């Protein structure tokens, strides 16, 4: 199996959860208080998400933040 950086895995999971939630990234940016450029940079795994940011995103998209941070394969849907 190919090694993927933890920041890339978290960004991938958050991207998938955002898509599943149906929320637009602009709306997510506004609701979390993160500038769009910062959010996009983090979603591309250029810079890491803080735990606080992950929890704010999870709250907005109605998702369990532990699923976004977990390194284990997902056994349930990202969007709650």
C-alpha positions in Angstrom: 0.0 0.0 0.0 1.2 3.5 -0.9 2.0 5.8 2.0 -0.2 8.9 2.2 0.6 11.7 4.5 -1.8 12.2 7.4 -2.6 15.8 6.2 -3.6 14.3 2.8 -5.8 11.7 4.4 -7.6 14.3 6.6 -8.0 16.6 3.6 -9.4 13.7 1.5 -11.9 12.8 4.2 -13.0 16.4 4.7 -13.4 16.8 1.0 -15.6 13.7 0.8 -17.7 14.8 3.8 -18.2 18.2 2.3 -19.3 16.7 -1.0 -21.6 14.2 0.8 -23.2 17.1 2.8 -24.0 19.1 -0.3 -22.7 22.4 1.2 -20.8 24.7 -1.1 -17.2 25.6 0.0 -18.0 29.3 0.0 -20.9 28.7 2.5 -18.6 26.4 4.6 -16.0 29.1 4.6 -18.4 31.7 5.9 -20.0 29.4 8.5 -16.6 28.3 9.9 -15.0 31.7 9.7 -12.2 30.4 7.6 -11.2 32.5 4.6 -11.9 30.7 1.3 -8.2 30.8 0.3 -7.2 29.2 3.6 -9.9 26.5 3.3 -8.9 25.7 -0.2 -5.3 25.5 0.7 -6.1 23.1 3.5 -8.4 21.0 1.4 -5.5 20.5 -1.1 -3.3 19.5 1.9 -0.9 22.3 1.3 -1.3 23.3 5.0 -2.7 21.1 7.8 -6.0 21.5 9.5 -6.0 22.3 13.2 -8.2 20.1 15.4 -10.4 23.1 16.1 -10.9 23.7 12.3 -11.9 20.0 11.9 -14.4 20.3 14.7 -15.9 23.5 13.3 -16.2 22.0 9.8 -17.7 18.8 11.3 -20.3 20.9 13.2 -21.3 22.8 10.0 -21.6 19.7 7.9 -23.2 17.6 10.7 -20.5 15.0 10.8 -18.7 13.2 13.6 -15.3 14.9 13.7 -13.6 11.7 14.9 -14.5 10.2 11.5 -12.5 13.0 9.8 -9.5 12.5 12.1 -9.5 8.7 12.3 -6.8 6.8 10.5 -9.0 3.7 10.5 -11.1 2.7 7.5 -14.6 4.1 7.6 -17.4 1.7 8.6 -20.1 4.3 8.4 -21.0 7.3 6.3 -19.1 10.5 6.8 -22.2 12.6 6.8 -24.4 11.9 9.8 
